Amino acid sequence: MKVILEAQHAVGHPHPRGVGHYSINLIQALLRRKTFDYELAFFDYNREAKNLARAEKNFNQFDVSFKECNELDYRIASRDDNAYNAKIYNEWTNTNGDVYHFMNPITVPLRLNGKMVVTIHDLNFDSHNTHTMPLFELGLSRIKRVQPFVIADSQYTSQQVVEYLKISEKQVAVIYPAHDEVNIYPEKTDVSSIVYGEYLLYIGAWVKNKNIPRIIEAFNCVSMKNKGLKLVLAGKPAWHDTVEINEVINASPFREQIITPGYISAEQKRRLYSNALCFVFPSICEGFGLPVLEAMACGCPVITANNTSLPEVGGEAAIYVDAYNTEQLAHEMERVVNSESFRKEIAGKGLKQSKKFSWDKAAEQVEEVYRRRKVFLC
């Protein structure tokens, strides 16, 4: 069976985030298994983005064919339903597969010869701005029309897909992603060499649903009794939500103890997770919650919210709070800060929980979806 893996988000950005992380790791896991005849397809109009170089960097070791479309701009393909009037997806990408796996709703074409599988990571509209929202909504409208088989990152997302997109439960499979097993692992550093001293940590996008202002407010409460404690808010500031977050930071009486390093490398991320007193992630809504899994895999205690998909990731290994309760969040942060034995207990549980997730396991389950999609109409 020939399977075409849509690799747009795996090659389209020098610093991949959520969907890029998913695409790279899942594709690599599938290529390692060699179960089917795989090809990778992506767009790069006139090769202006140099996507081929990133494809070679990420996947050349697997001896896989790249199908690069240089005649159609991906920005047009993802924004204009008429892009496939002249040619269907197969013709634009010069592919002829039995099954096509699209890693994001935004990349779904309306015209395709072959069975379609689409991964939907979440239906969190609050995580989109005025630029990405139209793309997201158009992608979802295409899914409603073509009715593909859907892979959801969590049970929570699966329920959203069935309810919002009116897709049969039989056409949805829950397959959990995993963390980056190459770069994410415990890396404890001697206390004297830790630049930030003792710190609480957040890593992720600066967007509304991540609840960052409440993290800062809870930190203000904890810092009154814990002088010298720092809060590291790592991640690339994004869109209009950054203004509100910066206002809350600047209004904090402990402003000098709040550190914002911006975008961080995989190595920096690993060290920050591994040496933090606690990872704080009281998100309002998540389709999966990868940072929770990454923190646990680095041996870092996790405080997260008791909503949406987060309990599926954290299991019995995380400390849960109401995402809207600042007092409860501050209480749990202080409890972790002031008890080394409690930190070790939660960190140990987290390491065990993180081992339940792997990309090879995910790839094996995805392959079963391909088999089902090849044989059945739904």
Backbone torsions as a table, in degrees:
resi	resn	phi	psi	omega
1	MET	NA	133.3	177.6
2	LYS	-96.9	127.0	-179.5
3	VAL	-119.2	125.4	176.6
4	ILE	-96.8	120.3	179.5
5	LEU	-99.6	114.3	178.0
6	GLU	-72.1	117.9	-169.7
7	ALA	-112.9	21.4	-174.5
8	GLN	-55.2	-46.4	-177.0
9	HIS	-81.3	-12.6	176.2
10	ALA	-80.2	-20.5	-175.0
11	VAL	-124.5	-8.2	-168.4
12	GLY	-87.7	0.7	-178.0
13	HIS	-148.3	136.3	-179.5
14	PRO	-67.8	-23.0	179.1
15	HIS	-125.7	77.8	-175.3
16	PRO	-64.2	143.8	175.9
17	ARG	-112.7	-140.0	-170.4
18	GLY	-47.4	-65.3	-176.8
19	VAL	-67.7	-35.7	176.8
20	GLY	-63.1	-43.8	176.8
21	HIS	-58.8	-47.7	179.1
22	TYR	-58.4	-49.3	-175.2
23	SER	-62.6	-47.8	-178.6
24	ILE	-60.9	-50.0	-174.5
25	ASN	-69.9	-40.1	179.1
26	LEU	-68.1	-44.3	179.8
27	ILE	-61.4	-44.1	178.9
28	GLN	-61.7	-40.2	179.4
29	ALA	-65.2	-40.5	178.3
30	LEU	-65.9	-41.9	-179.5
31	LEU	-67.5	-34.1	176.7
32	ARG	-64.2	-35.8	-176.3
33	ARG	-74.5	-28.9	175.3
34	LYS	57.8	31.4	-177.2
35	THR	-73.1	-37.9	-178.0
36	PHE	-125.4	174.0	176.0
37	ASP	-86.3	106.0	-173.6
38	TYR	-102.8	146.1	167.9
39	GLU	-134.9	150.1	178.9
40	LEU	-108.1	132.1	179.7
41	ALA	-119.8	139.3	176.5
42	PHE	-160.9	163.5	179.3
43	PHE	-103.0	147.7	169.0
44	ASP	-160.0	87.5	-174.5
45	TYR	-56.8	120.6	-178.2
46	ASN	53.8	20.7	180.0
47	ARG	56.3	32.3	-177.3
48	GLU	-72.5	-26.6	-177.2
49	ALA	-94.4	-7.6	-179.9
50	LYS	59.2	40.9	-179.8
51	ASN	-66.7	-30.2	-178.4
52	LEU	-60.5	-38.6	179.8
53	ALA	-62.6	-39.6	178.3
54	ARG	-71.9	-32.9	176.0
55	ALA	-64.0	-42.2	179.1
56	GLU	-65.9	-39.9	179.2
57	LYS	-63.2	-42.3	-174.6
58	ASN	-84.0	-26.7	-167.8
59	PHE	-133.7	-0.5	-176.6
60	ASN	-60.9	-29.1	-176.8
61	GLN	-67.4	-9.6	-176.4
62	PHE	-101.3	0.1	178.4
63	ASP	53.4	55.3	-178.5
64	VAL	-114.0	148.3	-179.9
65	SER	-79.3	138.5	175.4
66	PHE	-104.3	130.8	175.8
67	LYS	-113.0	97.2	-174.3
68	GLU	-103.3	124.2	177.3
69	CYS	-95.2	116.3	-179.6
70	ASN	-105.8	2.6	-175.3
71	GLU	-100.1	-22.6	-179.7
72	LEU	-117.7	129.9	179.3
73	ASP	-75.4	127.1	178.7
74	TYR	-58.1	-33.5	178.9
75	ARG	-62.7	-32.8	176.4
76	ILE	-78.5	-43.7	-179.0
77	ALA	-58.4	-33.8	-177.3
78	SER	-88.8	-9.6	-176.1
79	ARG	-114.0	-19.0	-170.4
80	ASP	-124.4	114.4	178.7
81	ASP	-61.2	-21.6	-178.1
82	ASN	-82.1	-3.8	-177.0
83	ALA	-60.8	-26.2	-177.4
84	TYR	-102.9	15.3	175.9
85	ASN	-70.5	-44.4	-177.9
86	ALA	-72.1	-41.9	-179.4
87	LYS	-141.0	147.1	173.9
88	ILE	-81.5	169.2	-176.6
89	TYR	-54.9	-41.4	-179.6
90	ASN	-57.2	-41.6	-177.7
91	GLU	-72.2	-40.9	178.3
92	TRP	-61.5	-40.6	-175.3
93	THR	-97.5	-2.0	-179.8
94	ASN	56.2	48.4	-179.7
95	THR	-122.8	154.3	177.8
96	ASN	-143.2	77.7	-175.3
97	GLY	-105.2	160.8	173.6
98	ASP	-79.1	-40.6	-179.5
99	VAL	-130.6	138.3	176.9
100	TYR	-118.7	127.0	179.7
101	HIS	-111.4	114.4	176.7
102	PHE	-99.0	128.7	-170.6
103	MET	-85.9	-0.1	-175.1
104	ASN	-159.8	139.7	179.2
105	PRO	-57.3	-29.1	-176.6
106	ILE	-62.0	-27.8	-174.3
107	THR	-91.9	0.8	-174.4
108	VAL	-69.2	127.0	175.4
109	PRO	-90.2	156.0	177.3
110	LEU	-82.6	-25.7	-177.7
111	ARG	-122.0	123.1	-175.2
112	LEU	-156.0	135.4	169.6
113	ASN	-96.4	112.4	-176.6
114	GLY	134.9	164.2	178.9
115	LYS	-82.4	140.2	-173.9
116	MET	-110.1	136.8	171.8
117	VAL	-124.1	134.9	-179.6
118	VAL	-130.2	132.7	172.5
119	THR	-90.2	127.7	173.2
120	ILE	-112.0	118.3	-174.6
121	HIS	-85.0	-34.0	177.1
122	ASP	-168.6	168.5	171.9
123	LEU	-124.1	42.9	-177.4
124	ASN	-89.3	95.9	-176.5
125	PHE	-68.1	-24.2	-179.8
126	ASP	-68.7	-16.3	-178.9
127	SER	-85.5	1.7	-179.3
128	HIS	-112.0	150.1	176.8
129	ASN	-106.5	-171.4	-176.2
130	THR	-66.5	-20.1	178.8
131	HIS	-81.4	-46.0	-174.8
132	THR	-88.9	-21.8	-177.2
133	MET	-58.0	-46.0	179.0
134	PRO	-60.6	-36.5	178.3
135	LEU	-65.7	-44.3	-179.8
136	PHE	-62.4	-45.8	-179.0
137	GLU	-67.1	-37.8	177.4
138	LEU	-65.5	-42.2	177.9
139	GLY	-60.1	-42.4	178.9
140	LEU	-66.4	-36.5	178.4
141	SER	-66.3	-34.6	176.3
142	ARG	-66.3	-40.0	178.7
143	ILE	-62.6	-40.1	177.2
144	LYS	-59.5	-35.1	-176.5
145	ARG	-80.5	-40.7	-175.2
146	VAL	-91.3	-16.6	175.8
147	GLN	51.5	60.0	178.8
148	PRO	-78.2	175.4	167.6
149	PHE	-79.0	135.9	-174.3
150	VAL	-113.3	133.4	168.1
151	ILE	-101.4	124.5	179.1
152	ALA	-108.9	144.6	-176.9
153	ASP	-73.5	-15.0	-176.8
154	SER	-158.8	166.6	175.0
155	GLN	-62.3	-38.6	179.4
156	TYR	-60.2	-47.8	179.5
157	THR	-64.9	-37.3	177.7
158	SER	-58.8	-44.7	178.3
159	GLN	-62.3	-39.6	176.9
160	GLN	-61.9	-43.5	-178.8
161	VAL	-60.9	-47.0	-178.5
162	VAL	-63.1	-43.5	-176.1
163	GLU	-75.1	-44.9	-173.4
164	TYR	-82.5	-41.6	-175.6
165	LEU	-93.9	-2.9	178.4
166	LYS	56.4	43.2	177.3
167	ILE	-101.8	139.5	-179.4
168	SER	-60.8	144.1	176.2
169	GLU	-58.0	-28.0	179.5
170	LYS	-68.8	-17.1	-179.2
171	GLN	-99.7	14.0	-178.9
172	VAL	-129.2	132.0	175.4
173	ALA	-122.8	133.7	175.9
174	VAL	-90.3	119.0	177.8
175	ILE	-132.3	113.7	-176.3
176	TYR	-73.6	135.8	170.8
177	PRO	-71.2	-173.6	177.6
178	ALA	-141.0	176.7	176.2
179	HIS	-88.2	168.9	176.5
180	ASP	-69.8	103.6	-172.4
181	GLU	-74.8	-13.2	178.7
182	VAL	-83.6	-42.1	-172.3
183	ASN	-104.4	-14.6	-175.8
184	ILE	-108.7	108.9	178.2
185	TYR	-164.1	163.1	-177.6
186	PRO	-63.8	133.9	176.5
187	GLU	-142.6	78.8	-178.3
188	LYS	-70.2	142.4	-179.3
189	THR	-118.3	146.4	176.1
190	ASP	-56.2	134.1	-173.7
191	VAL	-53.1	-38.9	-176.0
192	SER	-67.1	-18.8	-177.1
193	SER	-102.0	2.3	178.5
194	ILE	-79.4	118.6	-173.4
195	VAL	-60.7	-40.8	-172.8
196	TYR	-88.4	-4.7	-175.1
197	GLY	71.3	-138.7	177.6
198	GLU	-88.3	127.3	-175.0
199	TYR	-146.7	151.8	167.4
200	LEU	-95.1	154.3	-169.2
201	LEU	-133.5	138.4	164.4
202	TYR	-128.2	134.7	173.3
203	ILE	-130.1	129.9	178.0
204	GLY	155.6	-177.2	179.2
205	ALA	-69.3	150.4	175.7
206	TRP	-93.3	76.5	-179.2
207	VAL	-128.5	164.8	-169.6
208	LYS	-56.3	-45.4	-172.9
209	ASN	-70.0	-12.2	-178.6
210	LYS	-79.2	-13.5	170.1
211	ASN	68.5	32.6	-176.0
212	ILE	-63.7	-41.2	177.7
213	PRO	-54.9	-36.9	179.9
214	ARG	-69.5	-33.3	175.2
215	ILE	-60.6	-44.2	-179.1
216	ILE	-64.9	-43.0	179.5
217	GLU	-62.5	-41.3	177.6
218	ALA	-67.7	-38.4	177.1
219	PHE	-61.0	-39.8	177.7
220	ASN	-57.3	-41.3	179.8
221	CYS	-65.6	-45.7	-177.3
222	VAL	-67.0	-36.1	-175.6
223	SER	-68.6	-20.1	178.5
224	MET	-61.9	-31.2	-178.5
225	LYS	-107.3	-5.9	-176.2
226	ASN	-129.0	78.9	-177.1
227	LYS	-64.7	136.5	178.5
228	GLY	92.1	-13.1	177.3
229	LEU	-64.5	140.5	-179.6
230	LYS	-117.7	159.3	174.6
231	LEU	-123.1	121.6	178.1
232	VAL	-104.6	119.1	177.4
233	LEU	-109.5	92.3	-175.4
234	ALA	-97.4	148.9	179.8
235	GLY	131.5	159.2	-176.9
236	LYS	-78.5	120.6	175.2
237	PRO	-56.5	138.2	-173.3
238	ALA	-131.9	129.1	164.4
239	TRP	60.7	-157.3	-172.5
240	HIS	-72.0	-21.8	-177.1
241	ASP	-66.2	-20.5	-178.9
242	THR	-60.7	-35.8	-177.8
243	VAL	-60.9	-48.9	-179.9
244	GLU	-62.7	-42.8	-179.3
245	ILE	-62.8	-43.7	179.0
246	ASN	-63.6	-34.2	177.2
247	GLU	-64.0	-42.1	179.5
248	VAL	-67.6	-39.5	177.5
249	ILE	-61.4	-49.2	-176.1
250	ASN	-67.2	-24.7	179.3
251	ALA	-84.2	-9.6	-177.1
252	SER	-70.3	135.0	174.8
253	PRO	-67.7	-10.9	179.0
254	PHE	-114.6	34.5	-177.1
255	ARG	-52.2	-39.8	-176.2
256	GLU	-69.5	-13.3	180.0
257	GLN	-100.4	4.0	177.7
258	ILE	-102.1	119.7	-173.1
259	ILE	-110.8	131.6	-178.2
260	THR	-125.2	85.9	-175.9
261	PRO	-74.9	-8.1	-178.7
262	GLY	75.4	-149.9	-179.4
263	TYR	-63.4	136.2	179.8
264	ILE	-125.3	151.4	179.1
265	SER	-76.3	170.3	177.6
266	ALA	-61.1	-37.4	179.8
267	GLU	-67.7	-43.5	177.9
268	GLN	-63.6	-39.9	179.2
269	LYS	-60.7	-47.1	-179.3
270	ARG	-58.7	-44.5	-177.9
271	ARG	-69.0	-37.4	178.5
272	LEU	-65.3	-46.4	176.3
273	TYR	-58.6	-47.8	-170.2
274	SER	-66.2	-26.3	-173.3
275	ASN	-113.6	4.2	177.7
276	ALA	-76.7	149.9	172.7
277	LEU	-66.3	-33.1	-177.6
278	CYS	-166.0	147.9	171.5
279	PHE	-99.9	126.9	-174.7
280	VAL	-112.8	119.2	-172.7
281	PHE	-144.5	68.5	-177.4
282	PRO	-85.6	52.9	-174.0
283	SER	-62.5	145.7	180.0
284	ILE	-77.9	-29.6	-177.0
285	CYS	-159.0	129.6	179.1
286	GLU	-138.2	141.4	173.4
287	GLY	-80.5	-28.0	173.5
288	PHE	-143.5	-67.6	-179.6
289	GLY	108.0	52.4	-176.6
290	LEU	-57.0	-40.6	179.8
291	PRO	-57.4	-32.7	176.8
292	VAL	-61.1	-45.6	-179.8
293	LEU	-66.5	-41.4	179.1
294	GLU	-61.5	-44.8	-179.7
295	ALA	-61.4	-46.0	179.6
296	MET	-61.7	-38.4	-179.2
297	ALA	-68.1	-18.8	176.8
298	CYS	-97.3	6.7	178.8
299	GLY	75.9	29.1	-178.9
300	CYS	-105.1	129.5	175.2
301	PRO	-59.8	145.4	-175.1
302	VAL	-124.1	130.5	166.2
303	ILE	-110.0	124.4	-179.6
304	THR	-142.0	178.2	-177.0
305	ALA	-87.4	156.2	-176.7
306	ASN	-94.2	30.4	-174.8
307	ASN	-118.8	173.5	174.0
308	THR	42.1	-123.9	-174.1
309	SER	-89.8	-8.4	-169.5
310	LEU	-60.9	-40.0	175.8
311	PRO	-64.2	-24.3	176.1
312	GLU	-66.8	-34.5	-179.3
313	VAL	-82.2	-47.7	-174.8
314	GLY	-76.6	-24.7	-178.4
315	GLY	54.7	-133.2	178.1
316	GLU	-97.6	15.2	-173.5
317	ALA	-103.7	-3.8	-178.1
318	ALA	-111.9	162.2	172.7
319	ILE	-97.1	124.1	-173.6
320	TYR	-106.6	143.1	177.0
321	VAL	-135.9	162.6	169.5
322	ASP	-73.6	124.5	-175.0
323	ALA	-59.9	-21.1	-176.4
324	TYR	-101.7	4.1	-175.1
325	ASN	-107.0	95.2	-178.1
326	THR	-63.9	-39.6	-179.1
327	GLU	-62.5	-43.0	178.8
328	GLN	-65.6	-41.0	178.3
329	LEU	-61.8	-45.0	179.4
330	ALA	-63.1	-39.8	179.1
331	HIS	-60.2	-45.9	-178.2
332	GLU	-70.0	-36.3	176.5
333	MET	-61.8	-44.5	-179.4
334	GLU	-66.2	-37.5	179.0
335	ARG	-62.1	-41.1	179.1
336	VAL	-70.2	-43.2	-178.5
337	VAL	-59.9	-38.0	-171.0
338	ASN	-95.0	2.6	-179.2
339	SER	-135.3	104.8	178.5
340	GLU	-65.5	-38.2	-179.1
341	SER	-65.0	-38.4	178.1
342	PHE	-66.3	-41.3	177.6
343	ARG	-59.3	-45.1	-179.1
344	LYS	-64.6	-38.7	179.3
345	GLU	-62.5	-49.1	-178.5
346	ILE	-67.4	-39.6	179.7
347	ALA	-63.2	-40.6	178.9
348	GLY	-63.2	-42.7	177.2
349	LYS	-63.2	-37.8	-179.2
350	GLY	-65.6	-41.1	177.9
351	LEU	-60.2	-42.3	178.3
352	LYS	-65.3	-42.2	179.7
353	GLN	-62.6	-40.0	-176.4
354	SER	-64.5	-26.1	-178.6
355	LYS	-74.8	-8.4	176.9
356	LYS	-76.4	-12.5	-176.7
357	PHE	-113.1	133.2	175.0
358	SER	-152.4	151.7	179.8
359	TRP	-71.7	-30.9	176.9
360	ASP	-65.7	-41.0	176.3
361	LYS	-62.6	-43.4	178.7
362	ALA	-62.6	-43.2	-179.2
363	ALA	-63.2	-40.2	178.3
364	GLU	-60.7	-42.4	179.8
365	GLN	-69.8	-36.2	177.1
366	VAL	-64.4	-39.3	178.5
367	GLU	-61.3	-35.4	177.0
368	GLU	-65.7	-35.9	175.0
369	VAL	-62.5	-42.8	178.5
370	TYR	-59.1	-42.6	179.5
371	ARG	-62.5	-44.6	179.7
372	ARG	-64.3	-42.3	-177.3
373	ARG	-67.5	-33.7	-179.4
374	LYS	-68.8	-36.9	-172.7
375	VAL	-87.0	-39.7	-172.4
376	PHE	-106.5	160.7	180.0
377	LEU	-76.5	-22.7	-178.7
378	CYS	-123.8	NA	NA
